[in-house]
Amino acid sequence: MPEGSVGKLQITKSGRMRLALGSVDIAIESGVNEGSMAEVVSIPLENKDAGDFIVLGKIYQKMIMHPILTDSEKEVKNEETSE
């Protein structure tokens, strides 16, 4: 994936957040933080034998993200799960 903008983070007057990725809107909500520490890492693989382990930072807040489905998309999903 090339560098650059992927989507647009929108914050409403009520404080709700959503991420617009092309034609898909994703709702963002606060998640439950656990007592354990977690970090985000990147392991770029220039070849299949080795890679560098790069710590990008600690995770302080967790988020739950899910797509915002239209009524027609919900109907299709319900039909698929009932079969």
C-alpha positions as a Markdown table, in Angstrom:
| # | Residue | x | y | z |
|---|---|---|---|---|
| 1 | Met | 0.0 | 0.0 | 0.0 |
| 2 | Pro | 1.5 | 3.4 | -0.9 |
| 3 | Glu | 1.9 | 6.0 | 1.7 |
| 4 | Gly | -0.7 | 8.8 | 2.0 |
| 5 | Ser | -4.2 | 9.3 | 3.2 |
| 6 | Val | -6.3 | 6.2 | 3.6 |
| 7 | Gly | -9.6 | 7.6 | 4.9 |
| 8 | Lys | -11.1 | 10.5 | 6.9 |
| 9 | Leu | -11.8 | 10.5 | 10.6 |
| 10 | Gln | -15.1 | 12.3 | 11.4 |
| 11 | Ile | -16.1 | 13.4 | 14.9 |
| 12 | Thr | -19.8 | 14.4 | 15.3 |
| 13 | Lys | -21.2 | 17.1 | 17.6 |
| 14 | Ser | -22.3 | 14.3 | 19.9 |
| 15 | Gly | -18.7 | 13.0 | 20.2 |
| 16 | Arg | -19.3 | 9.9 | 18.2 |
| 17 | Met | -16.5 | 8.9 | 15.8 |
| 18 | Arg | -16.5 | 7.3 | 12.4 |
| 19 | Leu | -13.9 | 6.5 | 9.8 |
| 20 | Ala | -14.8 | 7.0 | 6.2 |
| 21 | Leu | -12.9 | 4.6 | 3.9 |
| 22 | Gly | -14.1 | 5.2 | 0.4 |
| 23 | Ser | -17.7 | 4.0 | 0.3 |
| 24 | Val | -17.5 | 2.3 | 3.7 |
| 25 | Asp | -18.2 | 4.0 | 7.0 |
| 26 | Ile | -16.7 | 2.4 | 10.1 |
| 27 | Ala | -18.0 | 3.3 | 13.6 |
| 28 | Ile | -15.4 | 3.8 | 16.3 |
| 29 | Glu | -16.2 | 3.3 | 20.0 |
| 30 | Ser | -14.0 | 3.1 | 23.1 |
| 31 | Gly | -13.0 | -0.4 | 24.1 |
| 32 | Val | -12.2 | -1.9 | 27.5 |
| 33 | Asn | -8.6 | -1.5 | 28.6 |
| 34 | Glu | -7.0 | -4.5 | 30.2 |
| 35 | Gly | -4.4 | -4.4 | 32.9 |
| 36 | Ser | -1.6 | -5.8 | 30.7 |
| 37 | Met | 0.7 | -3.6 | 28.6 |
| 38 | Ala | 0.7 | -3.9 | 24.8 |
| 39 | Glu | 2.9 | -2.4 | 22.1 |
| 40 | Val | 2.5 | -2.1 | 18.4 |
| 41 | Val | 5.4 | -3.4 | 16.3 |
| 42 | Ser | 6.4 | -3.4 | 12.7 |
| 43 | Ile | 8.5 | -6.2 | 11.1 |
| 44 | Pro | 9.4 | -5.2 | 7.6 |
| 45 | Leu | 10.6 | -8.3 | 5.6 |
| 46 | Glu | 13.0 | -7.4 | 2.9 |
| 47 | Asn | 13.6 | -11.1 | 2.4 |
| 48 | Lys | 11.9 | -14.1 | 3.8 |
| 49 | Asp | 14.8 | -15.1 | 6.1 |
| 50 | Ala | 15.1 | -12.0 | 8.3 |
| 51 | Gly | 13.5 | -8.8 | 9.3 |
| 52 | Asp | 13.9 | -5.8 | 11.7 |
| 53 | Phe | 11.7 | -5.6 | 14.8 |
| 54 | Ile | 10.6 | -1.9 | 15.2 |
| 55 | Val | 8.6 | -0.9 | 18.2 |
| 56 | Leu | 6.1 | 1.8 | 17.1 |
| 57 | Gly | 4.7 | 2.6 | 20.5 |
| 58 | Lys | 2.6 | 1.5 | 23.5 |
| 59 | Ile | -1.2 | 1.1 | 23.3 |
| 60 | Tyr | -2.9 | 3.3 | 25.8 |
| 61 | Gln | -6.5 | 3.2 | 24.6 |
| 62 | Lys | -8.3 | 0.4 | 22.8 |
| 63 | Met | -11.1 | 1.0 | 20.2 |
| 64 | Ile | -13.8 | -1.2 | 18.8 |
| 65 | Met | -14.4 | -0.6 | 15.1 |
| 66 | His | -17.3 | -2.1 | 13.0 |
| 67 | Pro | -18.8 | -1.2 | 9.6 |
| 68 | Ile | -22.0 | 0.8 | 9.5 |
| 69 | Leu | -24.3 | -1.2 | 7.4 |
| 70 | Thr | -27.3 | 0.2 | 5.4 |
| 71 | Asp | -30.6 | -1.5 | 5.8 |
| 72 | Ser | -30.1 | -3.4 | 2.4 |
| 73 | Glu | -26.7 | -4.6 | 3.5 |
| 74 | Lys | -28.2 | -5.9 | 6.8 |
| 75 | Glu | -30.9 | -7.8 | 4.9 |
| 76 | Val | -28.2 | -9.5 | 2.7 |
| 77 | Lys | -26.2 | -10.4 | 5.8 |
| 78 | Asn | -29.2 | -11.8 | 7.5 |
| 79 | Glu | -30.1 | -13.9 | 4.4 |
| 80 | Glu | -26.5 | -15.2 | 4.2 |
| 81 | Thr | -26.5 | -16.3 | 7.9 |
| 82 | Ser | -29.9 | -18.0 | 7.7 |
| 83 | Glu | -28.9 | -20.3 | 4.8 |
